[in-house]
Structure formats: C-alpha cells, structure tokens
C-alpha cells in the first residue's frame, strides 16, 4: 500500500500536466474573428407641412401622415438588412409649404443622406432637383401629383411614387364608362390645383369616351368654413349651385383645395352620383383595402402607428421599400447603381396591389393600380377589365410613352 501512493501521485501529476497543456493550446492558437462590416444607408425625408383645414373632421390629416409609412418601411428594410449587413435610418425634416427648400435639403445631404423621400409641392421639389442631380442624390416624390413634373419638368434623378392627376382621373373615367355612366357635369374650385385636376378629368373624358355636358366653377369667397355660419352657408349654396344642369349621370367634383366638395353629395338639386374629390374617389391606397395581402399590411401599420394607413403613407412606404429592394439586390449603396437598377427590367417592388410595380422608363413614374373607394370601402380597382395595352395595362392610366414630352436630363 505504501508503494502505491507515490505511483498514484505521479499519475495524477502527469494527468494534470496534460490537462493544462490541452486547455492552454486553443487559447494560444485562437485569433479574434473580424467583425461584420455594416453598410449604413441613410434616407432623408423632406416634408412641407402646415396645419390643414378640411370640411370634415374625419378628413383632418394625421400629424405623421407619410412619415409613419416611411418609418414602417425602415423597420421592414432592417429586418432584411440583418441578413445582408445593411442598416437603414430615416432623417425627417419639416419646412413650411412656402419656405425655401434648398437649405433644408442641403442639411440632409450634410448628414450623409443620399436618398431623399420628398413630400413637397411642385415648386419646392423643382428647387432642389438640379442640386440633387449634381450631388448624385436620388429623390423619391411621394406628395406632388402634378403631371408637369413627369413631363416638361421631368428630371433623371426624381422617381415619382405618387400617382399623377391624369392617372387618378383616368382610373375614375374608365370605371364610369364601363358602368355606362358616361354623361358628366364638372364642378371645379377656383384654386390652381382644382383647375389642374379639372384639366385631368377633361383629358380623361376625351380619352375614354365620357361626355362633359356642362361645367361650373365654385368661387372661393373666403367664407369661414370651420364656423357654423360659414359651413351652413356653403352647404345651402350647393343645391342652388347645381340647379339648371342638363341631363347627366354623374357630378364630377374637382376640389383639391377643400372649399365645397365634401358638401356636394346628398345636397344636389337632382339626385345624382358624385365622383372626383368627393363621393367616389380615386387614390393610390385606401384604409379599407384588404385584397392581395393588404389586410396584413393594414394590421401591421395599425399595430405600429395606432391608426389606419392612408395614400401618402403607402407612397412613402413604397419609396423606402424601393430603396431597400434596390440596395439589397445590388449589394451596395451607390446611388448611380441604385438608379440604374431601379430603371432596369430586373427591378420591381411589391406593394399589396395584386402585382409587382415598376417605374416607367420614359418619365420615372411608378406604374400602379388605382383604387376607387368611398368613405367605407374599395368599390373597384383600375385599370378596368378590357382596357388593353401592348406593354402593360397599367400604362392605360396617365400619360403613355407615345404622348410624353419628357426628356430626362
């Protein structure tokens, strides 16, 4: 027994020595793994904002209209970015609708934003367009519906996600003609944007076979629309205003300035359907849209923001998702490569509208179905069945390539 102790001790010491050597070996050989390189993609959001008067309290735009959609899309992009080593962020800047947009735009560029989602009137958008082009910055228009921005004033670095007035008017005209409600009376406001939408409705009538049998302008006399007396006065005027009209099927309303349009339904001299900016309205999105996976988008947006998704939210969401899709597919953050890819045949973006959306190469306008709805539901979606096109039925909405005056520069 006495001779076994030293042997056991020797064996223990030998085993201990081997264990220490084995344990130490990996520590000596292990080297630190290189950290993953994360590409940060900074997106600016330049917004013209001022409190807006509406005839109905239900139509008051949310304070974060548009911005909320962009933020949801940033979250969606970052979900994918975890796997592609990309990180997306949003810088939001607000200016007044009549302010100079140049300084605010330059401030965003100074922060490193090379993509800017613009919710600006046409004048402000044009004031930054050439500056952005010279600095290699891409702009995504989500607010201005002016056809001129896609025609005489088009720019090679501005992608238009918001539909044009002509697209909205064409979508409405197709449906009315399909329903054989083809005789229209046009009521329009006295402000510039009202005249522009009225022009789009006249164009749509000529294009699809509608007949505008009479027109009338509703003059804005500056009545205090949000007071009891002002609202009552405007409402009472509608019946007399629509008296002595020739026989017609539909009253078309062009009142983007929110002076009288909301009061037209149910107050006309004769019982008639109302469409345009009141009654049956054409828009790029509808809070009740649930087809093609729309209910999933609606639920996610409601959970994130606490409200329903509006057209401007969807346009902003689509713009940010288009940037995310392009940067993922090109595996980089070069605006020139991103621009080339978005304009190529390989690009498309899914936006819960039943088909993948693409940009028209001749004026960089997003092709998209237009929803027709009232206050509660989606009534129909244009283009209507039967309106064919050699490239895409979506090109039956708005200015087609043979008609365009755009020369991208």
N, C-alpha and C positions, 0 to 999 in steps of 0.2 A: 504493500500500500504506500509505503514511504517513497518508493522509487517512481510511483505513478504520478505523484504531484508535480514534480518538475516537468515531466513529459506533457502533462495536461496544460501546464502553464505555458510551455513552449509552443504547443499547438495553438493556444488562444492568442498568444502574441503574434504568431505568424498569420492567423486568420484576420486579426485586427489590422495588421500592416497591409494585407491585400485589399481589405475593405476600404481603407483610407485612400490607397492608390487609385482604386477603381472610381471612388467618389470624386476625387480631385481631377481625374483625367478630363471629363467633359467640361468642367469649369475652365480648364486651361485652353480647350480647343474651341469653345463656343464663342461666336462673334455676334455682335448686335445686328439684327435684321434691319435693312433700310426701311425707313418709314415710307408709306404710300404718298405719292405726290397728288395733292388735291387741286384740281383746277377750279378756281372760283369764277363764276360767271355772274357779273353784276348787271342788273337790269334797272334802268331808271323808269319812273312813272311820272310824267309831267302832266299836270291836270289843271285846267281852268275851272275855277269853282266860285260860285256865289249863290246865296240862298235864292231859291226859285219859287215864284208864285204859280200856283196851279188852281184851276177852278174847283177841283175836288181834293179834299184832304187825303183821299186814298191815292192820289197821283203824286203827292209830295215825294221827291226822290230821296232815298236814304243818304245819309251823310257820306257813307263809304261806297256809293254806287260806282262800280267799275273797279275800284281799288280792292274791294272784297274778292272779286273774281280773280284778280291777279294774284292775290295772296294765297288763295286756294290752289292755283296753278303752281305757285312756287313750292308749296308742300308736295304736290304731285311730282314735280321735277326732281325734288330732293329725294323722294322715295326711290326713283330710278338712279339718281346720282350716287347713292350709296354703293351701287354695283359698278358704276362707271368712273368712280373717283372724281365726281363733279359736285360742286356746291353752288346753289343758286341763291341770290339775295335780291331784295327789292328796295330801291330808294324812292320814296314818294315826295314830290314837291308840288305845292299848290300855288297858283297865281290867280289874279283876278281875270275875268274874261276880256277885259280891255287893256290889260297890262302888257308890257314888253316882255316877250317870252325868251329873248336871247340870253339875258343874264342868268335866268333860272336854268336854261338849257346848258350853258357853259359850266355852271356849278355842278350839274350832274356829271358832265364829262370829266371835270376835275377830280371827281370821286372815283373815276375809273369805269363808269358805266359806258358800255359800247353798244348797248341796245336800249332804245327808249320807247316805251309804250306811251303814245301821245293821245290824250283826251282833250283836244283843243279845237276851237273854231278854225275855219279855213285860213283866215288871215294870220293867226298866230302860228299855225302849222307851217305855212309858207315862209314865215320869217326865219325859221330855223332850218328849213330843208337844205339849202345850199351849204350852210355852215356844217351841218351834219355830214353831208356828202364829202366835203373837203377834208373832214376829220375821220372819215371811214366809219361813221356811226350809222347804224340801221334804225329806222323809225317804223313803228307799227301803229297805224292810225286806227283808233277804236271809237272815236267820237264823231268825226266830221263825215256827213253823208253827201257832201257836195260832189256832183258829177265832175265839176271843173277840176278837182284835184286829181282825177283819173284821166282827164282829157288834156286841155290846153296847158294846165299847170302840173302835169304829172312829173314825177321825179323817180330816178332809178333806185334810190335808196329808201323809198317810202312804200311799205307794204300796207294795203288797206284791208283791214279785217271787218270794219263796219260796212254794211251794205250801202249802196248809193240810193238816192231818192228814186232814180229810174228803176232800180231793182225792186224796190218796195212797191212802186206804182205798177210795174209790170206784173208782179205777183198778184196784186189785187185785181187788175184788169183781166188776167187770164181766168180767174175764178168766176168773176161776174159774167164774162162772156160764155164760159162753159155752162153756167146756170141759166143762160139766155136772158139775163137781166142787163140788157145792152144799151138802154136809153138812160142817160145820166144828166143830172143837174149839178154843176160845180159851184160850190160856195168856198170862197177863199178869203183869208185875212189880208190885212193891209201892210204887213211887215215883209221884209225881204225873204226870209225863209219860207213864209207862206206862199209867196209868188213862185219860189223855186219848186216847191212841191206841186203847186198847181200846174206849172210847166211840165213836170214829170207825168202828171195824170193826163194832160192833153196829149203828150207823146205816146203814152200807153194806149189811149183811146184810138189814135190813128194807127198804131201798130197792130192791135188785136181786134179791131172792128167794133169798138164801142162808139156810141154817138153822144156827144155832149150837146144837148139840145138847148141849154141855157147856162149862163154864168152870172155870178153876182159877187161883188166884193163887200165884205163886212168891215166897215171902217172902225178902227180903234180910236175911240174918242177920249180915252184916258179915264174911263169910269173906274171908281174904286171897287175892283172886282171882289175883294175879300170882305166888303161890308155888306150888311143886309140889303141896304137900298141899292147898291151897285149890282149885286147878284140878281136881285129881283128885276131890276130894270133890264139887264141883259137877257134874262130868261123870257121876259114878256115881249121883247123885240123879235124873238125867233119866229113866232107864229106869223106875225105880220111880214117879217123879212122873207119868208118862204111862200107868201101868198102870190097868186097870179103866175105861177110857174107853168110851163107847158107840160103835157103828159110825160111822165118819166117813171123809171123803175127804181132808181137809187139816187140818193143825195150824196155826192162826194164832198167831203169836207177837207180843206187844206188849212189847218190852223195850228201850225207848229208853235206859234207864239202864245198859245193858251189864252185866247181872248173870248171866244164864243163857242168853240167846237163841242165841248162837253155838254152844252145845253141844247144841242140840236136834236138828239134822239128823243122821241115822245113829245116834242113840242112843235113839230112842223104843222103847217096848215092842213095838209092832207097826209094820211098815214103812209109813210114810205120808209124803206130800208135806208140806213145810214152807213157809210163806209169812208175810209180815209184815215184821218187822225182821230176820229170818233166812231163809235159803233163797231164795225168790223175793221180791225186794224192789222196792217202788215208789219211784221217785225222779225228780227233775226232770232229771237228767242221768246218764250212765253213761260210765265211762272207755273203754268199747269201742264207743261209739256212732259210727257212720261213715256213716249214711244222710243224705240231704239236705245234702250238703256237710260233714257232721260230721267227716270224715277230714281236711279242710283245716283246720278249727278245732283238731282234736286235734294235728295235726302242728305247727301254728304255736305252740300252747301248749307243747307238749313242747320245741320248739326254744328258746323264750323262758325257760321255767322249769326244764327238766330233769326234769319229772315229768308224770304224766297229769292230766287235768282232772277235778275232782270236782264234785258238785252245787253246793256253795257257791261254787266258782269260777265256774261258769256263771251262777248267780244274780247274783253281783257284776258279772260281765262284762255281763250283760243290763241291769242297773241303770245302769251307767255309759254303756253304748251308748244307752239310752233318753234319758238326759240329752243326750248328744251329738246324737242324731237330732232331738230337740225344739229344741235351741238352733240347730241348722243350719236347720231348716225355718222357725223364727220369726225367724231372723236377729237374735238378740239374747240377752240374759242377764237377763231379767226373770222371776223365779220365778212371778209371777202369770200371765204369758202362757204360761210353760212348763207350768204346772199345767193351765191351760185347754186348751192344745193336746193334752197327753197324754190328757186325758179326752174329747177330741173324737173324732168319727168319722174324722177325717183321719189320726190317729196309728196307727202300727204299728211294731214292731221285729222284725227278722229274727234268729232265734237258732238256726238249724240244726236245726229241728224239723219241717220239712215244710210249715209255713205261717207267715204273719205273726201275731205275737202282739199282743194288745190288752188294755187294762185294763177290767174290769167297772165300769160307771159307778156301780153301787149300793154297792160296798164297796171299790173301787180294788184289787181282786185281779187279778193278771196271769193271763189265760187261757193255758193251755199244755198240750200233750200231756204225759203222764206215761209214763216208760219203766219197763218191768218187766224186771228182769235178775237173773242170779245173779252169781257172782264172776268169770265169764269173758266173758259176752256178754249182749246185749239179747235177751230172749225174745219180747217183744211190746210194743206201744205202745197206750195207752188215750187217748181213748175207743175202745172196740171197735166194729167194724163192726156196724151195726144199731141202735145207740143213738142215736136221732134227737132233735133239739131244734129248736124253732121259730126260734131265733136263731142258735145256734152249738152244734155237737156238743160243743165244749169245755165248755159250761155244764152238761153231764151230770156233770161232776166237781166236787164240792164243793157249797156252798150256792147255790142258784139264786135269782133275784130274787124270785119269789113267796114264798120261805121266809125271806128275810133279815130280821134285826132291826136292821140297820144304819141309823142316821140320821146322815149325815155332818155334822159340826159342827166 
